[in-house]
């Protein structure tokens, strides 16, 4: 556990997330422009970010987070505001008061009451794609 991050593990918004090591906590007053790339672990963004965010772990956009970026991660939780496209290979959760303005690709989407999402959602599942018959052709459609 990194120095100073132990107390963040007990926050309510972190309880439902995978048991990963918190590796970064970025709080209000921090502004980042560019690319954030995280090899593993959990990152909590409660600041302003413009650019791209990539991780093989979990990205948490906390309530004061204002992200104008495309985000790609295993797990993504949004309680703040995100303007950009989001790709979660595991699960995307938009919490109460969370705002997502952009397109989504994820196999699992959770939208809490009071959350706002405006964009296109693609939820790929291999089982569904395999079960759709290939026999349908365009002349059968009205």
C-alpha positions as a printed Julia matrix, in Angstrom:
142×3 Matrix{Float64}:
   0.0     0.0     0.0
   1.39    3.38   -0.98
   2.0     6.0     1.71
  -1.06    8.12    2.51
  -3.52    6.02    0.53
  -4.69    3.62    3.28
  -7.54    5.9     4.36
  -9.02    5.95    0.82
  -9.67    2.19    0.87
 -12.55    2.73    3.34
 -14.55    5.27    1.29
 -18.12    4.1     0.46
 -17.72    4.44   -3.33
 -14.79    2.0    -3.22
 -16.56   -0.78   -1.33
 -18.34   -2.28   -4.38
 -15.22   -2.21   -6.57
 -12.65   -4.98   -7.0
 -10.09   -5.38   -4.25
  -7.23   -3.64   -6.04
  -4.39   -1.6    -4.66
  -5.09    2.14   -4.78
  -2.09    3.58   -6.6
  -3.14    7.2    -7.17
  -5.58    9.7    -5.71
  -5.85   12.99   -7.59
  -7.93   15.57   -5.75
  -9.52   18.97   -6.61
  -7.01   21.63   -7.56
  -5.08   19.28   -9.84
  -5.4    19.81  -13.59
  -3.91   17.3   -16.02
  -3.68   17.69  -19.78
  -2.33   14.8   -21.82
  -2.27   11.02  -21.46
  -2.6     9.07  -18.22
  -1.45    5.45  -18.58
  -1.7     3.09  -15.61
  -0.28   -0.44  -15.74
  -2.45   -1.85  -12.92
  -4.31   -0.94   -9.75
  -7.0     1.62   -8.92
  -6.85    5.34   -9.7
  -9.28    7.87   -8.2
  -9.73   11.03  -10.28
 -11.4    13.84   -8.36
  -9.76   16.53  -10.46
  -9.77   17.96  -14.0
  -8.34   15.85  -16.82
  -8.18   16.58  -20.57
  -6.78   14.0   -22.97
  -6.87   10.21  -22.6
  -6.92    7.79  -19.67
  -5.85    4.15  -20.13
  -5.59    1.45  -17.48
  -5.68   -2.32  -17.12
  -7.26   -1.8   -13.68
  -9.98    0.43  -12.26
 -10.62    4.13  -12.91
 -12.88    5.99  -10.48
 -14.18    9.42  -11.46
 -15.18   10.87   -8.09
 -17.94   13.43   -7.51
 -15.77   16.5    -8.21
 -13.99   14.92  -11.16
 -14.38   16.69  -14.51
 -12.92   14.53  -17.24
 -12.8    15.6   -20.88
 -11.11   12.5   -22.21
 -11.57    9.08  -23.69
 -11.26    6.44  -20.96
 -10.26    2.81  -21.42
 -10.02    0.46  -18.42
 -11.18   -2.86  -17.0
 -13.6    -1.29  -14.5
 -14.87    2.3   -14.59
 -17.01    4.08  -12.01
 -18.37    7.57  -12.7
 -19.75    9.79   -9.94
 -18.52   13.05  -11.5
 -18.66   14.3   -15.1
 -17.1    12.63  -18.13
 -17.21   14.05  -21.65
 -15.68   11.5   -24.0
 -15.91    7.92  -25.16
 -15.62    5.16  -22.59
 -14.49    1.55  -23.09
 -14.74   -0.71  -20.04
 -13.74   -4.3   -20.78
 -15.29   -5.42  -17.48
 -17.98   -3.09  -16.13
 -19.01    0.55  -16.36
 -21.03    2.02  -13.48
 -22.57    5.5   -13.62
 -23.44    6.47  -10.07
 -26.15    8.8    -8.76
 -25.35   12.37   -9.94
 -22.74   10.97  -12.35
 -22.81   12.36  -15.91
 -21.49   10.65  -19.03
 -21.62   12.48  -22.37
 -20.15   10.11  -24.92
 -20.29    6.68  -26.45
 -19.84    3.51  -24.41
 -18.51    0.05  -25.15
 -18.8    -2.45  -22.31
 -20.26   -5.91  -21.68
 -21.79   -4.72  -18.39
 -23.44   -1.34  -17.78
 -24.94   -0.19  -14.47
 -26.79    3.16  -14.4
 -27.97    4.2   -10.94
 -31.15    6.26  -10.47
 -30.23    9.95  -10.75
 -27.35    9.29  -13.16
 -27.28   10.87  -16.64
 -26.02    9.22  -19.83
 -26.22   10.72  -23.33
 -24.58    8.73  -26.08
 -24.52    5.44  -27.93
 -24.0     2.17  -26.05
 -22.49   -0.98  -27.56
 -22.64   -4.05  -25.32
 -20.81   -6.85  -27.12
 -21.4   -10.4   -25.96
 -19.93  -13.39  -27.75
 -22.86  -15.67  -26.89
 -25.42  -13.3   -28.46
 -23.35  -12.75  -31.6
 -23.01  -16.51  -32.1
 -26.74  -17.16  -31.59
 -27.95  -14.66  -34.22
 -28.77  -16.63  -37.4
 -26.83  -15.69  -40.49
 -29.78  -16.65  -42.69
 -31.39  -13.21  -42.57
 -30.66  -11.22  -45.68
 -31.69   -7.76  -46.8
 -34.49   -8.87  -49.15
 -36.37  -10.35  -46.16
 -36.55   -6.95  -44.5
 -39.43   -4.53  -45.24
